Amino acid sequence: MGVFLLLWALLALTLTLAASGGGLFGQGVYGLLFVALLLLGIGALAGNDGLGKAGGWVAAVAGLLAWYGATAAVASRPTALRRRASDESAPAAS
């Protein structure tokens, strides 16, 4: 299981380096994911529960930051529906 997690950590490191053009927030999320997977992989290989718990907490923080970033991105996009002014009437249903 440790080697599997370390391979995923390698992918997360690649994504961290690839996100350099996308901004610091994306790099930070992928960087935290890399650190979490690295800690989890080393903890699994070494049989160290402390590293596994630390990796789990780092992964939880990375997940919360990713959720925050996705919510902020969705909230700032305009919707497809146009808001009507309060004095406009709704179109009649046919």
C-alpha positions in Angstrom: 0.0 0.0 0.0 2.9 2.4 0.7 4.3 2.1 -2.8 0.8 2.8 -4.2 0.5 6.0 -2.1 4.0 7.1 -3.1 3.1 6.7 -6.8 0.1 8.9 -6.2 2.4 11.4 -4.4 4.5 11.5 -7.6 1.5 12.3 -9.6 0.5 15.0 -7.1 4.0 16.5 -7.4 3.7 16.6 -11.1 0.4 18.4 -10.8 1.9 20.8 -8.3 4.6 21.7 -10.8 2.1 21.9 -13.7 -0.1 24.3 -11.7 2.6 27.0 -11.7 0.7 29.0 -14.3 -2.6 28.7 -12.5 -1.8 30.6 -9.4 -0.5 30.1 -5.9 -3.8 28.7 -4.5 -3.8 25.7 -6.9 -0.2 25.1 -6.3 -0.8 25.1 -2.6 -3.6 22.6 -2.7 -1.6 20.3 -4.9 1.4 20.8 -2.7 -0.5 19.8 0.4 -1.9 16.8 -1.4 1.7 15.8 -2.3 2.8 16.2 1.3 -0.2 14.2 2.6 0.4 11.3 0.2 4.1 11.3 0.9 3.5 11.1 4.7 0.8 8.4 4.2 3.1 6.4 1.9 6.1 6.6 4.2 4.0 5.9 7.2 2.5 2.8 5.5 6.0 1.5 4.5 7.5 2.2 7.9 4.5 1.0 9.9 4.4 4.3 11.7 0.9 5.3 12.7 2.0 8.8 13.7 3.0 9.6 10.1 -0.2 8.2 8.9 -2.3 10.4 11.2 -0.3 13.4 10.2 -0.8 12.6 6.6 -4.5 12.3 7.2 -4.7 15.7 8.8 -2.7 17.3 6.0 -5.1 15.6 3.5 -8.1 16.9 5.4 -6.7 20.5 5.2 -6.0 20.0 1.5 -9.5 18.8 0.9 -11.0 21.7 2.8 -8.9 24.2 0.7 -9.9 22.5 -2.5 -13.5 22.6 -1.5 -13.2 26.3 -0.6 -11.5 27.1 -4.0 -14.1 25.2 -6.0 -16.9 26.9 -4.1 -15.3 30.4 -4.6 -14.9 29.6 -8.3 -18.5 28.6 -8.8 -19.8 31.5 -6.7 -18.0 34.1 -8.8 -19.2 32.9 -12.2 -22.2 34.5 -13.7 -25.3 32.4 -14.0 -27.1 31.6 -17.2 -30.3 33.1 -15.9 -30.7 36.9 -16.2 -32.1 38.6 -13.2 -35.2 40.7 -13.9 -35.7 44.2 -12.5 -38.5 44.4 -10.0 -40.7 46.4 -12.3 -40.5 44.0 -15.2 -43.2 41.4 -15.5 -42.6 37.8 -16.0 -43.3 36.4 -19.5 -46.8 34.9 -19.9 -46.9 31.1 -20.0 -48.5 29.8 -23.2 
